[in-house]
């Protein structure tokens, strides 16, 4: 079984946050005590062997296939 989670990035009150999009990612956020995932949480999730897949949040891009994203690239997306 391949372990992966699906996330997206949304802007909330001027801050980019990582939002879980699949049931597993939502459970991991709940386990961390948050509704969104921090970069620190994502590092730990990655260390547990999960692949992190990113999908744009725009409804216009619903046909877009999620892509695996590195933690460095994800950090760059969040800090934009």
C-alpha positions as CSV (number, residue, x, y, z in Angstrom):
1,X,0.0,0.0,0.0
2,X,1.3,3.4,-1.0
3,X,1.0,6.0,1.7
4,X,0.3,9.5,0.4
5,X,-1.6,12.5,1.4
6,X,-3.1,15.3,-0.7
7,X,-2.8,18.9,0.3
8,X,-3.4,22.3,-1.2
9,X,-2.4,25.8,-0.2
10,X,-5.0,28.5,0.5
11,X,-4.6,32.1,1.6
12,X,-6.3,32.9,4.9
13,X,-6.2,36.4,6.2
14,X,-3.0,37.2,4.1
15,X,-1.2,34.0,5.1
16,X,-0.7,30.9,3.0
17,X,-1.7,27.8,4.8
18,X,-1.4,24.1,3.9
19,X,-4.9,22.6,3.9
20,X,-5.4,18.8,4.1
21,X,-7.6,17.5,1.2
22,X,-7.9,13.8,1.8
23,X,-9.2,11.8,4.8
24,X,-5.7,10.7,5.9
25,X,-4.3,14.2,5.8
26,X,-7.3,15.5,7.8
27,X,-6.7,12.8,10.4
28,X,-3.0,13.7,10.6
29,X,-3.9,17.4,11.1
30,X,-6.4,16.3,13.8
31,X,-3.7,14.3,15.5
32,X,-1.4,17.3,15.4
33,X,-4.2,19.4,17.0
34,X,-4.7,21.7,14.0
35,X,-7.0,22.2,11.0
36,X,-4.1,23.0,8.7
37,X,-0.7,21.4,8.5
38,X,2.5,23.2,9.5
39,X,5.8,22.7,7.7
40,X,7.1,21.0,10.8
41,X,4.1,18.6,10.7
42,X,4.8,17.9,7.1
43,X,8.4,17.1,7.8
44,X,7.3,14.6,10.4
45,X,4.6,13.1,8.1
46,X,7.3,12.8,5.4
47,X,9.6,11.1,7.9
48,X,6.8,8.6,8.5
49,X,7.0,7.6,4.9
50,X,4.1,9.5,3.4
51,X,4.4,11.0,-0.1
52,X,3.0,14.6,-0.1
53,X,1.0,15.4,-3.2
54,X,0.0,19.0,-4.0
55,X,-3.1,20.0,-6.0
56,X,-4.1,23.6,-6.8
57,X,-7.1,24.9,-4.9
58,X,-8.7,26.6,-7.9
59,X,-11.9,25.0,-9.1
60,X,-10.9,25.9,-12.6
61,X,-8.0,23.4,-12.3
62,X,-10.1,20.5,-11.2
63,X,-8.8,18.4,-14.0
64,X,-5.2,18.9,-12.8
65,X,-3.5,15.8,-11.5
66,X,-1.9,16.1,-8.1
67,X,1.9,16.1,-8.2
68,X,4.4,15.0,-5.6
69,X,6.1,18.0,-4.0
70,X,9.3,18.3,-2.1
71,X,9.3,19.9,1.3
72,X,11.6,22.7,0.1
73,X,9.2,23.5,-2.8
74,X,6.3,23.4,-0.4
75,X,8.0,25.8,1.9
76,X,8.6,28.2,-1.0
77,X,4.9,28.0,-1.9
78,X,3.8,28.7,1.6
79,X,6.1,31.7,2.1
80,X,5.1,33.4,-1.2
